[in-house]
Each structure stands twice: as structure tokens, then as C-alpha cells.
């Protein structure tokens, strides 16, 4: 009898050891995933059992009950995060649970380029396949609430590349962009040169948006800033086409006419109205904000586009008019005009 008990317990130990070893082997074994990985989505309210069933049905998971039991035993079944996941090749049951616990979801990216308007930014966000579109336009109540105490949303969102996960919303991107803009503007404002014709950081933001629209050449930003600031300091009109075009809105068909420059009803017509326009006209980047607050010293009061992205700068109206005649005669499609004589 005693010998039989010894044999029984030895057999039981062997079976137990084999079972434990088999479980460990299966737990550490790579899941059945191709080189491209396996994508799946955990919706809000999905349980671990549902996720496991999905992976088992797809042929990824060979031992679903083992994963479910382990999740319940450790409490991981209560910690899974919703979102879109990519399981890489060589993932294991354990790494799967850890990924679900961390919420290590697929990240996408959207870029809001410098110099675009808020309306253009919203259009870019609306075209993102995995981003949920909720906003109706620049005057959406949620945007207006976000930018308080300001009342006009243009220019108050930092152009940059933002990451997001499937199911995130357009307003969540704008919230981050607004926070980023406030931080950049505050930092640059506290490091500004002196003296400047701005009473508030918002006025510097307006100037930065004009600089952003006037040139795409990094080396010209501070020089253009210097021209505009000297004009403000000498009570000269800014006379910059991008502000006029912004004020025209949908009425602008791509052809800026002399009649547009004489309109008094356009609040952004800097050919008729002194000082800065009432709001920014685009989303300026850090470099443009820095230029608005660190203008290059000089004597130039005018500049005209060469038609290739660069500008010719002049100290006097006579020099400027000669440059206008020379470069407007060979005006290119992407030509941008700039401060000059009154229309």
C-alpha cells in the first residue's frame, strides 16, 4: 500500500510538473501573427473575454481560456484600455495583456502647416480618417469657449504635428494646439526686444501672422518684421496684401484688384486703415512670432516680391517704385505684393 502511494504521488508530481511546464511553454510561446502584425480594436465597454474571443476567432490566440483566467486572477481584466492596437510579430499572451493594460494604441499624426487659416486647419482635421470630426467651423461654440477671453479664434492655435489615437476628436487637437500657442507666445513675449509698438502679446501675434503670410524664407522674417515695425512707429500704413485678402474671405477669387485696396468696409484693409488689423490672419509658427518680437534693425520701409519667394527691400518710395515696375512686369502666379505706395 505504501509503495502504491509513493508511486501515485510520484506520478502526480510528474504530471503536475509536465502541466506547469506546458502552461509556461504556451504562455511564453509567440502568438500566431504575421510579419505585418495584427490590428484589432477594443471598443468602449469591451471585456477581456470579448477581446480574447476576437483574437481566438482570428487565429491569433491558441489558448483563450488561459489568458482570460490569468487576467481575472491578476486583475488585468479590469484595466484594459479602449483603442486601436497593433500586435507585433513575436508577441506573447503576457505581452498582449501588458499592451492592453498600458493602452499602447496605434498613434497617427496630423500636421497643421504654418501660415494656414483656422478654416484650413479644420478642413485638414476633418479629412483625417481616424479622427472624429465634431466641429462645425471656426465659429463653433466650443472653439469660442476655448479661446476666451479672446473673441476671434484666428491665429490662436499653434501650427505643428500632433499625434492622436483612433477615436480622438478634432476639438482635442485644437485644445492642445491652443495650449501650445499660449505657451510659445508667452515664452517669446518675455524674451522680446525693446522697444516695440505692441501693448499686448496678442498684438505681436497679429504681426507674426502677417510676417508668416508675407514670406516663406526664414532669413527674411526678421527683416520684414523690421519694415513693418518702422512703418508703425512712423504712423505709416502697413499696406500689406495678405490682410486685405483675409478680409475679403470667400469673395476673393485669386485676383487682388485695385478696387479691393480702396474699400473702407474691409476691416483688414491695411491700405486704408492705420495700425494693425483687428485679429491675426493665419496660424503663425514660432519663427514668425520670434521675428515679430525681434525685428532686424535697418532703414528699409518698403519691400516688393521678386516673384520667386524672396523680396527686394527699399529705403525710399522712389527706389521701391522702380523695383515694383521691374518685378511686377514679370509677375508670377505665386507672386506676393508687399508694402508700397498708396493706391
PyMOL commands that set and color helices and strands:
alter all, ss='L'
color gray80, all
select helices_A, chain A and resi 2-28+48-57+64-74+76-78+93-102+118-126+141-146+170-190+201-214+218-233+241-251+258-261+286-293+317-328
alter helices_A, ss='H'
color red, helices_A
select strands_A, chain A and resi 38-42+83-87+107-111+161-165+302-305+311-314
alter strands_A, ss='S'
color yellow, strands_A
deselect
rebuild
show_as cartoon
